[in-house]
């Protein structure tokens, strides 16, 4: 299956992308991984992207699209892939359609993870990260530390990362609404959008998504 995963920050896209890709036995292709891989391998695209990033500028769509195209043409993506973080806007969605058309393949579904905005803010702004090891993450509501401000694992100080602050989260949501959300309407015109309730336990959300994809496949 060829799937695009969309949803606001805090909807659990990263978690669901990893789980769904594993269940469906297709590669999980995230924008972040694409950039990191190309930069670390010092590919021409990676060098180009790094030059923009070092200058504090956004990487142009055409560079991101070229990276995604190259990744989708790898042997492990021959029978499908799950795109996470790409396309990020309508122009990227149009470019993706063009890339797929040249390969004579089409998207099977666009999974839209939905979560109430206030819940998204609560999910992210409630995180606390250990200064000693960023892999140790707690949540003040859902998985609080035994002692406030102290990591259960190593005793390090827990802090609120700048990009997890409520102000930053709301700005990220504004960007999502203005830039990324319009691709949902774009794909609705193609009959590809499958809306998934992203609330509840992780396993339940994964189950909903898999069931919805199965129904989508059966209908086609």
C-alpha positions as CSV (number, residue, x, y, z in Angstrom):
1,X,0.0,0.0,0.0
2,X,1.0,3.6,-0.7
3,X,-0.1,5.8,2.2
4,X,0.3,9.4,3.2
5,X,-0.2,10.1,7.0
6,X,-1.3,13.6,8.0
7,X,-2.5,15.2,11.3
8,X,-1.6,18.1,13.6
9,X,1.4,18.1,15.9
10,X,0.7,15.9,18.9
11,X,-1.8,13.6,17.1
12,X,0.7,10.8,17.4
13,X,1.8,10.6,13.7
14,X,5.3,9.4,14.5
15,X,4.2,6.6,16.8
16,X,1.4,5.5,14.4
17,X,3.6,5.7,11.3
18,X,6.2,3.3,12.9
19,X,3.5,0.9,14.0
20,X,1.5,0.9,10.8
21,X,4.6,0.6,8.6
22,X,5.6,-2.5,10.6
23,X,2.2,-4.1,10.5
24,X,1.8,-3.4,6.7
25,X,5.5,-4.4,6.0
26,X,6.2,-1.2,4.1
27,X,9.0,1.4,4.8
28,X,8.2,4.4,6.9
29,X,9.5,7.4,5.1
30,X,9.7,10.6,7.2
31,X,10.9,14.0,6.2
32,X,13.2,14.2,9.2
33,X,14.8,10.8,8.4
34,X,15.3,11.9,4.7
35,X,17.1,15.0,5.7
36,X,19.3,13.3,8.3
37,X,20.2,10.4,5.9
38,X,21.1,12.7,3.0
39,X,23.1,15.1,5.2
40,X,25.0,12.4,7.0
41,X,25.8,10.6,3.7
42,X,26.8,13.9,2.2
43,X,24.7,13.3,-1.0
44,X,24.4,16.2,-3.4
45,X,20.8,16.8,-2.1
46,X,22.0,16.6,1.5
47,X,24.7,19.2,0.9
48,X,22.2,21.4,-0.8
49,X,19.7,21.1,2.0
50,X,22.4,21.7,4.6
51,X,23.4,25.0,2.8
52,X,19.9,26.3,3.3
53,X,19.6,25.1,6.8
54,X,22.9,26.5,7.8
55,X,21.8,29.9,6.5
56,X,18.6,29.7,8.6
57,X,16.4,29.3,5.6
58,X,13.7,26.7,4.8
59,X,14.7,24.0,2.4
60,X,12.9,24.6,-0.9
61,X,10.1,22.2,-1.9
62,X,12.0,21.0,-5.0
63,X,14.9,19.7,-2.8
64,X,12.5,17.9,-0.4
65,X,10.6,16.4,-3.3
66,X,13.8,15.2,-5.0
67,X,14.8,13.4,-1.7
68,X,11.4,11.8,-1.3
69,X,11.4,10.7,-5.0
70,X,14.8,9.1,-4.6
71,X,13.7,7.3,-1.4
72,X,10.5,6.0,-3.0
73,X,12.5,4.5,-5.9
74,X,14.5,2.3,-3.5
75,X,13.9,-1.5,-3.8
76,X,12.2,-1.8,-0.4
77,X,9.5,0.7,-1.4
78,X,8.6,-1.2,-4.6
79,X,5.4,-2.6,-3.0
80,X,4.5,0.4,-1.0
81,X,5.5,3.0,1.6
82,X,4.1,5.2,4.3
83,X,4.9,8.9,4.0
84,X,5.1,10.9,7.2
85,X,5.7,14.7,7.0
86,X,5.5,14.7,3.3
87,X,3.7,16.2,1.4
88,X,3.6,19.3,3.7
89,X,1.6,21.6,1.5
90,X,-0.5,21.5,-1.7
91,X,2.3,22.2,-4.1
92,X,4.2,19.2,-2.6
93,X,1.1,17.0,-2.9
94,X,0.8,18.0,-6.6
95,X,4.5,17.2,-7.2
96,X,4.0,13.8,-5.5
97,X,1.1,13.0,-7.8
98,X,3.4,13.8,-10.8
99,X,6.2,11.6,-9.4
100,X,3.8,8.7,-8.9
101,X,2.3,9.2,-12.3
102,X,5.7,8.8,-14.0
103,X,6.0,5.5,-12.1
104,X,2.5,4.5,-13.1
105,X,1.4,4.0,-9.5
106,X,-1.1,5.8,-7.2
107,X,-1.7,6.5,-3.6
108,X,-4.1,4.0,-1.9
109,X,-5.1,6.2,1.0
110,X,-4.4,9.4,3.0
111,X,-4.9,8.8,6.7
112,X,-6.0,11.9,8.6
113,X,-5.3,11.6,12.3
114,X,-7.8,13.8,14.1
115,X,-7.4,15.1,17.7
116,X,-9.1,18.2,19.4
117,X,-6.8,21.2,19.4
118,X,-6.8,21.6,23.2
119,X,-6.0,17.9,23.6
120,X,-3.0,18.3,21.3
121,X,-1.7,21.3,23.3
122,X,-2.2,19.4,26.5
123,X,-0.4,16.3,25.1
124,X,2.7,18.3,24.0
125,X,2.9,21.0,26.7
126,X,2.6,18.4,29.4
127,X,5.8,16.6,28.4
128,X,8.9,16.8,30.6
129,X,12.3,15.7,29.3
130,X,15.3,14.5,31.3
131,X,18.4,16.8,30.9
132,X,20.7,13.8,31.3
133,X,19.0,11.7,28.6
134,X,16.4,13.0,26.2
135,X,15.1,9.5,25.7
136,X,13.6,9.7,29.2
137,X,10.3,11.6,28.7
138,X,7.4,11.9,31.1
139,X,4.0,13.5,31.0
140,X,2.6,15.5,33.9
141,X,-0.9,14.0,33.3
142,X,-0.5,10.7,31.5
143,X,2.8,9.3,32.9
144,X,4.1,11.6,35.7
145,X,7.4,11.0,37.4
146,X,7.3,9.6,41.0
147,X,8.9,12.8,42.2
148,X,8.0,16.0,40.5
149,X,10.9,17.4,38.4
150,X,13.1,14.3,38.8
151,X,13.7,11.5,36.3
152,X,12.6,8.1,37.6
153,X,15.3,6.4,35.5
154,X,18.5,8.4,36.4
155,X,17.5,11.1,38.8
156,X,18.2,13.9,36.3
157,X,16.3,17.1,36.2
158,X,13.1,17.2,34.2
159,X,12.4,20.3,32.1
160,X,10.0,21.7,29.5
161,X,11.7,21.9,26.1
162,X,11.3,25.1,24.3
163,X,9.5,23.5,21.3
164,X,7.1,21.8,23.8
165,X,5.9,25.1,25.4
166,X,2.3,26.0,24.9
167,X,3.2,29.1,22.9
168,X,5.4,27.2,20.5
169,X,2.8,24.4,20.1
170,X,0.1,26.9,19.2
171,X,2.4,28.5,16.6
172,X,3.1,25.0,15.2
173,X,-0.7,24.4,15.0
174,X,-1.2,27.7,13.1
175,X,1.4,26.6,10.6
176,X,-0.3,23.2,10.2
177,X,-3.7,24.8,9.7
178,X,-2.5,27.3,7.0
179,X,0.1,25.1,5.2
180,X,-0.6,21.4,5.7
181,X,-4.3,21.1,6.4
182,X,-5.3,22.2,2.9
183,X,-3.8,19.0,1.5
184,X,-6.7,17.1,3.1
185,X,-9.2,18.9,0.9
186,X,-6.9,18.4,-2.0
187,X,-6.9,14.6,-1.5
188,X,-10.7,14.5,-0.6
189,X,-11.3,15.5,-4.3
190,X,-9.5,12.3,-5.2
191,X,-11.5,10.2,-2.7
192,X,-8.4,9.2,-0.8
193,X,-9.0,10.6,2.7
194,X,-9.7,8.2,5.6
195,X,-10.3,10.0,8.9
196,X,-9.1,8.3,12.0
197,X,-9.9,9.3,15.6
198,X,-6.5,9.7,17.2
199,X,-7.8,9.8,20.8
200,X,-7.3,6.9,23.1
201,X,-4.7,4.2,23.7
202,X,-2.1,3.8,21.0
203,X,-3.1,0.2,20.2
204,X,-6.7,1.3,19.7
205,X,-5.7,4.0,17.3
206,X,-3.5,1.6,15.3
207,X,-6.4,-0.9,15.2
208,X,-8.8,1.8,13.9
209,X,-6.3,2.8,11.2
210,X,-5.7,-0.8,10.0
211,X,-9.4,-1.6,10.0
212,X,-10.1,1.6,8.0
213,X,-7.3,0.7,5.5
214,X,-8.8,-2.8,5.1
215,X,-12.2,-1.4,4.4
216,X,-10.7,1.1,1.9
217,X,-8.9,-1.8,0.1
218,X,-12.0,-3.9,0.0
219,X,-14.1,-1.1,-1.5
220,X,-11.5,-0.6,-4.2
